[in-house]
Amino acid sequence: MKPATLEEYLHTHIPLTQSMGIKVAAVEPNSVAPNSVTLCAPLTPNINHQQTAFGGSLASLATLSAWCTILVALKSRGLTADIVVRKSQVDYLEAVREDFCACAVAPPNAWQSMGKTLAERGKARITLQSEILEAGRSALRFTGEFVVLLRNHPATN
C-alpha cells in the first residue's frame, strides 16, 4: 500500500487522524509484508498547555503506526480483518516540543506466524512496538498487543 493510499484510508475511516494532521511518511516493505509504518503529525493541532505535544496525541500516533503496520500487511495478502488493540503500554520519556513521528516495526517473523494462525483459526494476536523520538532521543515507547479477526472465516462466524 502506498503512503498516500494509507493516509486517505485513515482520514476517511478514522476522522480524528485528519484533525490531528497525521501524514503517512513511510511504508517500508520486506519480501512478504511491510515491517514498518511511520506516521507524522504537526505540533500545533496537538499542543498542550505547556506548549509541548499532548500525551494523548503521542499515544494515538504510536498506536496508529502499529495498527497501520498490521492493516497494510493484511491488505498486501488480500485479507480483510478487524484489528483491535487488546492491551498497550506507553512510556513517556521526554517532552516533545516539535513536529513528531512514530515508527512501528514488526519483528522479522511476525507475519509468517500470524498468517498461519489466521488461516487455521481466523484470529490471531500480534505484539508490535512503536517509538517517537525527540532530538534523536526516545521520547515515547509504545508496546501494543493487537487482535486480528478475519472476516468471513468459518472459525469466527
N, C-alpha and C positions, 0 to 999 in steps of 0.2 A: 504494500500500500504506500502510495506517495504521501509525503508530508502534507501537501495541500488537500488531498482527499481525506486524510485523517482529521485535519483541522476543521474542514467543512462538516464532517460527521459529528465531531464534538460540539461545534456551535449549534448544530441542528438538534441533536439529541440530548445535550446537557447545556441548556442555555446559559447557565452560570459561567461557563467557560468563556463565553463571548464578553460578558460583563467584566470578568477578570482580565480580559485582554490576552488570553492564552494563545500562543502560537506554537505550532509544531516545528521544532528546529531540526530534528533528525529522526529518521527511522533507519537504524543500522541493521542490515540483514546478515545472516550467515547462510549456509547452504540450504537449510530447510525452512527456517522462520527467523524473524527478527530476534536479535538478542538484546537490543536496547532501543528505547524511545526517549528522546529528550524534548521536554516541553519548557517553554519560557513564558514569563509574564512580566509586565512593567510594574515598577514600584507604585506609581501614582494611584491607580484604582485599588491597590491592595495595601495601602499605607495605614498605619495605626496612629494612636495619639502621641506616640514617641517618635514619629517620623521614620519608623522602620517598618519592614514588612509585617503585616498581621499574621500571627501564628496560624490562624485558620486557613489563610491563603497558602502559606507554605506547606501545610499538611495536605491541603487539597491538591496542590500541584504535584507533590510527591506521590500521593495515592493515584492520581490520574496517570502519571507517567508509567507506573507499574500496570495499571488497568489497561492502558493502551497497548503496552507490550504484549499482553495476553490477547487482546482483541485482534491486533494485526497478525499474530501467529495463527489464530483460528481462521481468520479470513484468508490467509495465504494457503490454508489447507482446504478451503471451501466449506468450512464448518460454521454453523450458526448456533450460538450458545448464549446463555445468560451468564454474566460474570458478576459475582458479588464478593464484597470484602467480608471475610469471616472474622478476622481479627487483625489488629495492627498495633504497632508500637512506633511512636515518634519521639526522637531525642533531639531537643533544641539545644544546640551547642554554641551558637554565635548569633548576634543580631544581624539582620540583613538590611543594608542601607542603600541598595541599588537594585536595578532590574535583576531578576533571578531566574535560574533554570534548574529543573530537576531531571536527572537522568536515572532511569531504571535499567538494570542489567539482569538478564536471566542467566542462571547457571548453564554451562555448556550442554548438559544432557537433559535439561528440564523438559524440552518439547517431546523427546522420544518417550520418556517416562509418562508424561501427561497424556500423550497421544494414545499410548497403549491402554491406559486406564479408561480414557474416554471411550475408546472403541468397545471395550468389554462391558463397562458399567454405565456409560452415558453421563458420568460425572467424575470429576477429579479435583484434587486440591493442588495448588502450587504456591510456593512462597517466593516472593521477589523483594529485592531491596532497591531503594532509590536514595539519592543524595542531592542536597543543594549545597553549593559552595559559595563562600563569601571571601573575596580577596585570596582565592587559592586554598582556603581552609574549609573544612567541613562545617557547615552551619546547621544542617539538619540531616539526620539519618532516619529513614523510614524502613520498616520491615512489615510486610503485609502478607497474610495468608488469604488467598482467594479461592473461591469455589466456582468451578465451571460446570454448568449443566447444559448438556446438548439438548437442543430442541428436536422433537420427533425421534427420540431414541426409545426403543421398546422398553428398556430398563427404567426409564424415567417418566414414562407415560402411564 
